[in-house]
Amino acid sequence: MTTYDEIHVVWLTAGLGCDGDTVAMTAATHPSIEDLVLGALPGIPKVHFHNPVLAYEVGDDFLQIMHRAAAGELEPFILVVEGSIPNEKNKADGYWAAIGTDPTTGQPITTCEWIDRLAPHAWAAIGAGTCATYGGIHAMAGNPTGCMGLPDYLGWAWKSNADIPIVCMPGCPIQPDNFMETLLYLLNQAAGRAPMIPLDDMLRPTWLFSDTVHEGCDRGGYYEQADFAAGYGDRSCIVKLGCWGPVVQCNVPKRGWMNGIGGCPNVGGVCIGCTMPGFPDKFVPFMDEPPGARMSTSAVGVYGRTVRSLRQFTLNSMNREPDRPAGHTQPLPEQPPSSEQQLES
């Protein structure tokens, strides 16, 4: 496999989205975007980062990078797509999303055209955020755009010119360190220091999306003992308030949101399933008790109350000094003289 000393990251934000994934990514710390672009991490290629939200170049000056990449003059590069990809063929005229103007035709260059031009030259392609991976909010039932995620647009079996499948990094927005850690993995792969990135059947990195929210949640112990919150602000399990944590594949409670702090259930917010391909349609209405939650919480009720009682019984016993014979005291151990006492003597 060919290895590289330098690589470009071409970030296309022209999909239907809010740039929230770009903004979230700036909060990453393991590694940070600054670590990558300043070359602070040894062993990976030098990174040239091109994101229109963060770039100093604007307008046509920025688009020159994209034109060069589309012409095969910027290889190797990693294509990052942010935002849902609309269906430009579901209407008679007009367009849904575009960036820049084609100098030959004078017409806007649609997001679909950019992907068609860039994808064949990309060393790897990443969908950043749930909109770019599975369609997200913009693809929910009733939308007129017919928009979709990158795998639906390019095909789930698509592979880059380096034989790498599409890498899906869902989240609304994306968890910052999840994205940067995945990008770092690909950079190590480009340097010949890592094997092919492992992905699950929905093209997500396996080491990030194998466990559920519930398995890493600070509140999981409360579920086990059937201690369920009756309202927001309670410290116990919030599954009855609408949390989908027991079934949603996401590591945010374990990882936190920024610098290890935060994460939806950790701070009292219900999980709404934003990393899942079925989001949002299969998870609405968000604040209702999820299907199955009533049955599972009822099933755990008897067991949980028993466990809680046993734990309280043990706590009442262990949270006391041991019984000792009357008048029996333990002498305090002799303390060495302090430095002040030594000076006085």
C-alpha positions, 0 to 999 in steps of 0.5 A: 500500500502506498504511503504518504508524507503529506495529505489534504483534507477537503471539507465540503459543507455545501450539503443541507446542514447547519455547519454544526459538525465543523463548529463541534470539531473545533472543540476536539482535544484528543487530538485537537485540530491545532495538533494536526495542522501544526504537525504536533503529532509524530508519525502522520503525514503533514496535513493541509486542512481546507474547510470553508468555515475555518479558512482564511480564503473566501469565495473563488479563492477558496474554491480553487482548492476544490477545483484542483482536487476535482481535477486530480491535482491535489492528490492524495486528499480525504474528502469530508462531506457535511450536511445532507445530500439533496436529490437534484433530480426530483424536480423540473428546475432549480436546485437545492444546494450549491457552492460556487459558480461553474466558469463555463456555464455560469450556473451554480455548482450543486453539492451533488456535482461537487461530490461527483467530481471529488469522490473519484479522486479521494483517497478516503471519504468521510461523512461528518454528522448524521445528516451526511451519513444517513440523511438526518433531520433534513431527510425526515418524512415529508421533506421535499428535497429527497435528501440522503446520506453519503452512502445512499448517494455514492452507494453502500459498497462504494470504495475510494481509489485506495479501496477504503469504504465510506467512513460514517461518523454520525452525531447531531452534531458529531462528538468532536473527539470521535471525529478527530480520532477517526481522522487520525486513524486514517492519517496513520493508515495513510502513513502505513502505521495502521491497518484498514479502518474497522467499520460496522455494517452501517460503516461506523468505526467499530471501536466507537459505536459498538456499545450503547449509551446505557452501557456507558451512562453515569445513570446506568446503576440507577436503572439496575435498581429500578430507581427512575426519575419522575422529572427533569433534574432528578439524578436517577435513570431518565429512561421513563422521561424518553431516553433511548440510551438502552438501544442507541449505539453511542459513546458520548456518556463514556467520553463526555462532550468536550474535554471529557465533560458533559454528554447528554444523559450525564447532564440530564438530557434524554438520548434521542438517538441522533447517531442512529440511521433511523434518526429522527423518524424512528425516535419521535416524539422525543420526550415520550417513554420509548416503546419497550421502556415500560415493559423493561422498567416493569420487568426490572422493578421487582429485581431492582427494588430487592437489590436496592433493599439488600444494598441498603441493608449492607450499607447500614451494617458496613457504614458503622464501626465494628462492635468492640468489647466495652472499654476497649480502645485502640491507641493512636499511633505515635506521630513523628515530631514535627519540624517545628518540634525538632527545631525547638529541641 
